[in-house]
Each structure stands twice: as C-alpha cells, then as structure tokens.
Amino acid sequence: MGDVSGREKQFDGLTEKDLQSAVLEVMKWQGWLTYHTFDSRKSEPGFPDVVAVKGSRLMFIEFKSERGKISTFQVEWLDRLIKTCGEVYVVRPSTEVAFMEDVGVAGSNLACHWRNVRLGDET
C-alpha cells in the first residue's frame, strides 16, 4: 500500500469523528454557534460536516482523517461555497492546530482553506 510518511503515521489514529469533536469543543468555548447533521443519509451528498457562525463570520468545515479522500460531491459543494461570503475549510489532523490558532481571525492563507487546497491540486 505504499510508504506512509512519519507525519501521516503521527496522525493515523485520529478519526474524523475525534477530530471534529475536539475542534467543535474549542469553537463552542470561543463563542461559535455550530451545526452538524448527525445522520446525513437522507441529506444531499457532499455537504460539509459543520456550519459555524460567529458575528459576521460564516464557516463551512469538512473534516477528514489524514488520508481521507474528498468525494466528487464534496468537491462540488466546496467549490460552490467558496464563491459565497463564507469561509470554507478542509481540516485534517495535521492542519488542526493551524486552523484552531487562526479561527479567531479570517484565515484564508491557511493550508486547510479550500481555496488553497484547490490551488495545491492544480500543481
């Protein structure tokens, strides 16, 4: 199955669910109002895991394990949402700390910001 880098091994055990729980706990403590559909089986496929709002900021957040794949449905939603007034992120265990440090300010330069994820796909 190929080599796994030391960085990926470091985060291998952290599930999307664990990552999401940890991030949402801190965001709620910081005053963010968050929404997560707990059973999305009858919802439109690909919609981000969490919608969060604080003041005039609106975030759409997709959580992925370190090696989790972004589906074509998710790409479609994220591509369309990035064109709105909201901030769009794909957060993985390796980007969690940077995301949480910048969650208090608009962080479009973060590696996990969807605009930057898509730019990385193009190189």
C-alpha positions as CSV (number, residue, x, y, z in Angstrom):
1,M,0.0,0.0,0.0
2,G,3.0,2.3,-0.3
3,D,5.1,4.2,2.2
4,V,3.4,6.3,4.9
5,S,5.4,9.4,5.9
6,G,6.2,10.0,9.6
7,R,3.8,12.9,9.6
8,E,1.0,10.7,8.4
9,K,1.8,8.0,10.9
10,Q,1.7,10.6,13.7
11,F,-2.0,11.3,12.9
12,D,-3.1,7.9,11.7
13,G,-5.1,7.0,14.8
14,L,-7.2,10.2,14.9
15,T,-10.6,9.6,13.3
16,E,-12.7,12.3,11.6
17,K,-15.2,12.0,14.5
18,D,-12.5,12.6,17.1
19,L,-11.0,15.5,15.2
20,Q,-14.5,17.1,14.7
21,S,-15.3,16.7,18.4
22,A,-12.1,18.3,19.6
23,V,-12.4,21.2,17.2
24,L,-16.1,21.9,17.9
25,E,-15.5,21.8,21.6
26,V,-12.9,24.6,21.3
27,M,-15.0,26.6,18.8
28,K,-18.1,26.5,21.1
29,W,-15.9,27.6,24.0
30,Q,-14.8,30.5,21.8
31,G,-18.4,31.5,21.2
32,W,-19.0,29.9,17.8
33,L,-22.5,28.6,17.1
34,T,-22.1,25.3,15.2
35,Y,-24.4,23.0,13.3
36,H,-23.7,19.4,12.3
37,T,-26.2,16.9,10.7
38,F,-25.8,13.8,12.8
39,D,-27.4,11.4,10.3
40,S,-26.9,12.6,6.8
41,R,-28.1,9.5,5.0
42,K,-31.2,11.3,3.7
43,S,-29.4,14.6,3.0
44,E,-27.7,15.9,-0.2
45,P,-24.4,14.1,-0.5
46,G,-21.2,16.1,-0.1
47,F,-22.5,19.0,2.1
48,P,-19.7,19.9,4.6
49,D,-19.7,18.4,8.1
50,V,-20.2,21.6,10.0
51,V,-21.6,25.1,9.5
52,A,-20.3,27.6,12.1
53,V,-21.2,31.3,12.7
54,K,-19.7,33.9,15.0
55,G,-20.5,37.6,14.5
56,S,-20.3,38.3,10.7
57,R,-18.2,35.2,10.0
58,L,-19.7,32.1,8.4
59,M,-17.7,28.9,8.0
60,F,-18.2,25.6,6.3
61,I,-15.9,22.9,7.6
62,E,-15.2,19.5,6.2
63,F,-13.3,17.2,8.5
64,K,-11.1,14.4,7.1
65,S,-8.7,11.9,8.6
66,E,-5.1,12.4,7.5
67,R,-5.6,10.1,4.4
68,G,-9.3,10.6,3.9
69,K,-10.4,11.4,0.4
70,I,-12.6,14.3,-0.7
71,S,-15.5,12.9,-2.7
72,T,-16.6,14.4,-6.0
73,F,-19.9,15.5,-4.3
74,Q,-17.8,17.3,-1.6
75,V,-15.6,19.0,-4.2
76,E,-18.8,20.3,-5.9
77,W,-20.2,21.7,-2.7
78,L,-16.9,23.2,-1.6
79,D,-16.2,24.8,-5.0
80,R,-19.6,26.4,-5.0
81,L,-19.5,27.5,-1.3
82,I,-16.1,29.2,-1.7
83,K,-17.7,31.6,-4.1
84,T,-20.1,32.9,-1.4
85,C,-19.3,35.2,1.6
86,G,-18.4,32.1,3.7
87,E,-15.0,30.7,4.6
88,V,-14.5,27.1,3.5
89,Y,-12.1,24.7,5.2
90,V,-11.0,21.1,4.9
91,V,-9.5,20.3,8.3
92,R,-7.2,17.2,8.9
93,P,-5.3,16.2,12.0
94,S,-2.1,17.8,10.5
95,T,-3.9,21.1,10.0
96,E,-6.0,21.2,13.2
97,V,-3.5,23.3,15.2
98,A,-3.1,26.0,12.5
99,F,-6.9,26.1,12.0
100,M,-7.6,26.5,15.7
101,E,-4.9,29.2,16.1
102,D,-6.5,31.2,13.2
103,V,-10.2,30.5,14.0
104,G,-10.3,33.8,15.8
105,V,-9.3,35.7,12.6
106,A,-10.2,35.3,9.0
107,G,-7.6,32.8,7.8
108,S,-7.7,32.4,4.1
109,N,-4.0,31.9,3.9
110,L,-4.3,28.6,5.9
111,A,-3.3,25.4,4.0
112,C,-6.7,23.9,5.0
113,H,-8.6,26.8,3.4
114,W,-10.4,25.3,0.4
115,R,-9.0,27.9,-2.0
116,N,-5.5,26.8,-1.0
117,V,-6.4,23.1,-1.1
118,R,-7.7,23.5,-4.7
119,L,-4.6,25.5,-5.7
120,G,-2.5,22.6,-4.4
121,D,-4.5,20.2,-6.6
122,E,-3.6,22.2,-9.6
123,T,0.2,22.0,-9.1
